[in-house]
Amino acid sequence: MRAWRSLTRAMWKAFVADKASLFFYFLFPLMFLVLFGLLFGNPDMGRTTVGVTGSGPLVDALPEEVLTVEQYEDFDEAVDAVRDGDLPAAIRVEGDTVTIRYSATQQVGAGTVQGVVRSVVGQANLAAAGVDDPAFTVDAEQVEDTSYEAIQYLTSGLLSWAVAMSAAFGAALNLVQWRKNHVLRRLRLAPVHASSVVGARVGVSLGIALLQGAVFVGLATTPPFGLQLGSNWWLIVPLLVAGTLAFLSVGLLVGSLVRTEEAASGAVNLIILPMAFLSGVFFEIDGLPEWLQTISWVFPLRHLSDALLDVFVRDAGLLDVLVPLGVLLGFAAVLSAIASRFFTWDEA
């Protein structure tokens, strides 16, 4: 028992002395508790924005606690917004026909809109009972190619997540381990320029990302999954390169600030995990408060995932992905410059 008590006391003191462990054991999970507590406790959390053209009792009957109505004068303009991913669905009330055009990229929001509209139409038809034909009919149609399988919408988020994790973790852990094992000190004394060290890390990360892309796409295009590649599939390559550079800069900054592998792993998770949740990688974020959706555009993962979704689903061209490419490369340049200010060759 004496040995047990001594070891327990020693381990407890070591645990308390490691501030990084205290942070990631307690504050890290508490952060998610606060985050999701605020999100799912928000009264606007479940509301879905829908584009509406027309007016009348059916539009007035749409429940405000479920749907946020955004009026459009031109129905084609509303459908374009759905096709571009800005809205989950568009509704037009014209005479006795309710037309719905929805997007399969936002299945939860589109399903909510269809369910609510059909319920409202059903109630209106019941109110008009006694006539031979229903007073209203619903014409619902998907704006994307109906031959697309679910994998068409999943690949972009999962591939973005994989690239972000591998690039950030690889750079952070590599830098910390090399500093801890004095490899960086030897490289500094050797006739090797710093650009060679950075270039090697960049080359490895890009190779891993492109290999990930090839494996993901190659597997997804097999018959059991059914991913279809459009004519601009090659845009996946520059997006993966830009995304890798962006998250490589995250890893460089983390590796420059922390001194242990445990702290590096925790810090990368602290950055990437919330970013993934708020970028729509694991679930749709249309129901989140608008201010959080706006903040999500600061994250490079949102730009990478959305741009890949445009390529996989909407057959986006080069002009369509220039903005996300610019954002990702700009993020990489800024964060790399910040990381260089904190970089050290030896342990402090």
ZASE-709172 format. One record per residue (C-alpha): x, y, z; residue in three letters. Coordinates in pm, whole numbers, padded with zeros to 5 digits, always signed. Example, Ala and Ser with C-alpha at 12.3 -4.5 7.8 and 13.67 -1.06 7.14 Angstrom:
# ZASE-709172
+01230-00450+00780ALA/+01367-00106+00714SER/
# end
This chain:
# ZASE-709172
+00000+00000+00000MET/+00290+00235+00070ARG/+00418+00190-00286ALA/+00068+00241-00424TRP/+00022+00562-00225ARG/+00362+00693-00332SER/+00299+00621-00698LEU/-00050+00766-00681THR/+00082+01084-00517ARG/+00359+01114-00774ALA/+00123+01063-01069MET/-00127+01312-00926TRP/+00143+01577-00878LYS/+00266+01518-01233ALA/-00088+01555-01361PHE/-00152+01878-01172VAL/+00184+02017-01281ALA/+00101+01965-01650ASP/-00115+02268-01728LYS/-00179+02150-02083ALA/-00333+01826-01955SER/-00553+02017-01712LEU/-00677+02232-01997PHE/-00759+01947-02233PHE/-00907+01722-01965TYR/-01144+01985-01826PHE/-01173+02306-02031LEU/-01174+02126-02366PHE/-01488+01917-02298PRO/-01646+02210-02115LEU/-01602+02417-02431MET/-01822+02172-02623PHE/-02075+02170-02341LEU/-02102+02548-02358VAL/-02097+02553-02738LEU/-02374+02298-02791PHE/-02567+02421-02489GLY/-02585+02766-02644LEU/-02656+02638-02993LEU/-02930+02389-02920PHE/-03080+02610-02651GLY/-03131+02889-02903ASN/-03500+02936-02994PRO/-03406+02997-03360ASP/-03204+02676-03381MET/-03472+02475-03562GLY/-03587+02741-03806ARG/-03524+02691-04177THR/-03508+02975-04429THR/-03714+02921-04744VAL/-03758+03135-05053GLY/-04122+03213-05132VAL/-04280+03360-05443THR/-04646+03457-05424GLY/-04886+03522-05140SER/-05217+03408-05002GLY/-05359+03200-04718PRO/-05116+02912-04778LEU/-04814+03140-04739VAL/-04969+03302-04432ASP/-05025+02957-04283ALA/-04654+02864-04293LEU/-04552+02834-03924PRO/-04309+03110-03823GLU/-04161+02895-03547GLU/-04037+02647-03810VAL/-03979+02845-04130LEU/-03826+03185-04196THR/-03983+03319-04516VAL/-03766+03514-04759GLU/-03976+03673-05032GLN/-03867+03659-05398TYR/-04038+03843-05681GLU/-03896+03601-05940ASP/-03928+03227-05873PHE/-03636+03150-06107ASP/-03416+03370-05889GLU/-03522+03174-05582ALA/-03450+02844-05760VAL/-03104+02974-05855ASP/-03042+03047-05486ALA/-03138+02687-05408VAL/-02914+02557-05685ARG/-02622+02767-05552ASP/-02670+02631-05201GLY/-02798+02956-05046ASP/-03143+02812-04967LEU/-03261+02456-04898PRO/-03584+02508-05095ALA/-03799+02756-05286ALA/-04180+02770-05292ILE/-04418+02926-05543ARG/-04791+02956-05482VAL/-04969+03005-05813GLU/-05341+02946-05832GLY/-05415+02603-05686ASP/-05061+02467-05735THR/-04778+02487-05483VAL/-04442+02436-05654THR/-04138+02330-05449ILE/-03783+02316-05576ARG/-03541+02175-05319TYR/-03173+02086-05290SER/-03041+01743-05199ALA/-02727+01905-05057THR/-02939+02033-04765GLN/-03149+01728-04695GLN/-03262+01826-04345VAL/-03376+02175-04444GLY/-03536+02054-04769ALA/-03717+01776-04586GLY/-03844+02021-04325THR/-03979+02256-04592VAL/-04154+01976-04782GLN/-04305+01830-04467GLY/-04437+02167-04349VAL/-04579+02262-04689VAL/-04749+01928-04739ARG/-04900+01957-04392SER/-05030+02308-04463VAL/-05169+02198-04802VAL/-05330+01895-04642GLY/-05504+02113-04384GLN/-05621+02349-04661ALA/-05765+02056-04856ASN/-05943+01927-04548LEU/-06092+02271-04498ALA/-06222+02252-04855ALA/-06374+01909-04798ALA/-06690+01833-04986GLY/-06548+01911-05331VAL/-06461+01637-05578ASP/-06094+01735-05627ASP/-05838+01869-05379PRO/-05823+02248-05369ALA/-05444+02249-05394PHE/-05173+02021-05534THR/-04802+02005-05456VAL/-04536+01985-05727ASP/-04202+01904-05561ALA/-03882+01844-05755GLU/-03510+01825-05674GLN/-03289+02085-05844VAL/-02987+01854-05868GLU/-02945+01547-06085ASP/-03174+01285-05931THR/-02930+01009-06027SER/-02685+01129-05762TYR/-02627+00895-05470GLU/-02575+01009-05111ALA/-02196+00974-05152ILE/-02209+01271-05390GLN/-02287+01500-05096TYR/-02075+01327-04830LEU/-01739+01310-05007THR/-01659+01683-04994SER/-01696+01718-04617GLY/-01519+01394-04526LEU/-01232+01457-04766LEU/-01190+01813-04632SER/-01185+01680-04276TRP/-00923+01417-04360ALA/-00696+01669-04534VAL/-00728+01919-04249ALA/-00643+01662-03982MET/-00348+01507-04164SER/-00189+01840-04260ALA/-00231+02005-03920ALA/-00134+01699-03713PHE/+00159+01609-03937GLY/+00318+01954-03922ALA/+00256+02011-03550ALA/+00379+01672-03426LEU/+00672+01665-03667ASN/+00793+02006-03549LEU/+00752+01926-03180VAL/+00924+01586-03206GLN/+01216+01721-03405TRP/+01267+02004-03159ARG/+01242+01769-02861LYS/+01487+01521-03014ASN/+01726+01805-03111HIS/+01690+01725-03479VAL/+01612+02090-03554LEU/+01930+02197-03375ARG/+02137+01959-03586ARG/+01968+02081-03902LEU/+02043+02439-03804ARG/+02413+02360-03760LEU/+02423+02155-04080ALA/+02464+02315-04423PRO/+02086+02298-04479VAL/+01876+02606-04547HIS/+01553+02651-04350ALA/+01359+02663-04675SER/+01467+02305-04744SER/+01321+02190-04413VAL/+00993+02372-04474VAL/+00984+02259-04836GLY/+01023+01896-04735ALA/+00734+01924-04489ARG/+00516+02094-04750VAL/+00602+01830-05010GLY/+00515+01543-04776VAL/+00187+01704-04671SER/+00085+01771-05031LEU/+00171+01415-05129GLY/-00041+01278-04845ILE/-00335+01505-04934ALA/-00330+01410-05301LEU/-00306+01043-05204LEU/-00603+01090-04972GLN/-00797+01252-05254GLY/-00714+00968-05491ALA/-00815+00703-05237VAL/-01137+00883-05139PHE/-01249+00953-05494VAL/-01130+00616-05624GLY/-01327+00428-05359LEU/-01633+00653-05388ALA/-01658+00603-05765THR/-01681+00225-05734THR/-02028+00071-05802PRO/-02123+00018-05435PRO/-02100+00395-05371PHE/-02169+00553-05710GLY/-01989+00888-05698LEU/-02014+01065-06036GLN/-01735+01296-06150LEU/-01823+01596-06363GLY/-01620+01752-06642SER/-01439+01981-06396ASN/-01331+01708-06156TRP/-00968+01818-06195TRP/-01045+02125-05978LEU/-01025+01889-05683ILE/-00645+01899-05717VAL/-00586+02277-05674PRO/-00845+02285-05395LEU/-00668+02005-05209LEU/-00333+02180-05257VAL/-00467+02513-05126ALA/-00649+02342-04838GLY/-00337+02148-04740THR/-00130+02467-04731LEU/-00393+02636-04515ALA/-00401+02358-04255PHE/-00028+02305-04277LEU/+00005+02663-04153SER/-00222+02573-03860VAL/+00012+02286-03773GLY/+00319+02509-03804LEU/+00169+02763-03566LEU/+00075+02496-03313VAL/+00417+02330-03342GLY/+00586+02666-03286SER/+00389+02739-02970LEU/+00375+02406-02782VAL/+00657+02186-02658ARG/+00510+01835-02609THR/+00337+01588-02839GLU/+00040+01567-02604GLU/-00010+01942-02606ALA/+00029+01954-02986ALA/-00232+01681-03035SER/-00474+01852-02799GLY/-00422+02194-02954ALA/-00486+02067-03308VAL/-00805+01897-03190ASN/-00908+02214-03012LEU/-00879+02407-03339ILE/-01000+02155-03598ILE/-01290+01988-03417LEU/-01499+02302-03349PRO/-01410+02423-03698MET/-01546+02099-03847ALA/-01870+02118-03650PHE/-01928+02481-03748LEU/-01830+02427-04113SER/-02101+02173-04191GLY/-01866+01876-04220VAL/-02065+01645-03990PHE/-02412+01800-04004PHE/-02594+02080-04182GLU/-02554+02421-04020ILE/-02856+02591-04177ASP/-03039+02569-03846GLY/-02762+02744-03653LEU/-02802+03109-03553PRO/-02720+03342-03840GLU/-02429+03501-03654TRP/-02263+03160-03618LEU/-02314+03084-03986GLN/-02146+03415-04065THR/-01852+03337-03835ILE/-01810+02997-04001SER/-01694+03172-04319TRP/-01378+03273-04132VAL/-01276+02906-04115PHE/-01077+02763-04406PRO/-01253+02429-04363LEU/-01586+02591-04459ARG/-01438+02726-04783HIS/-01266+02399-04871LEU/-01571+02182-04800SER/-01813+02412-04983ASP/-01585+02446-05286ALA/-01544+02067-05313LEU/-01922+02029-05281LEU/-01964+02274-05571ASP/-01727+02062-05782VAL/-01885+01728-05690PHE/-02251+01833-05708VAL/-02286+02157-05904ARG/-02012+02098-06164ASP/-01847+02428-06067ALA/-01588+02577-06303GLY/-01258+02751-06236LEU/-01421+03092-06189LEU/-01653+02946-05926ASP/-01366+02826-05706VAL/-01131+03124-05743LEU/-01265+03290-05428VAL/-01223+02984-05199PRO/-00880+02921-05351LEU/-00780+03279-05275GLY/-00915+03258-04920VAL/-00730+02933-04848LEU/-00399+03059-04988LEU/-00438+03392-04809GLY/-00509+03211-04481PHE/-00198+02998-04533ALA/+00022+03303-04599ALA/-00101+03500-04297VAL/-00083+03211-04049LEU/+00260+03102-04177SER/+00390+03454-04122ALA/+00255+03450-03766ILE/+00405+03104-03704ALA/+00749+03225-03818SER/+00746+03485-03541ARG/+00710+03216-03275PHE/+00931+02948-03432PHE/+01237+02833-03234THR/+01501+02579-03322TRP/+01555+02462-02962ASP/+01333+02395-02662GLU/+01286+02703-02446ALA/
# end
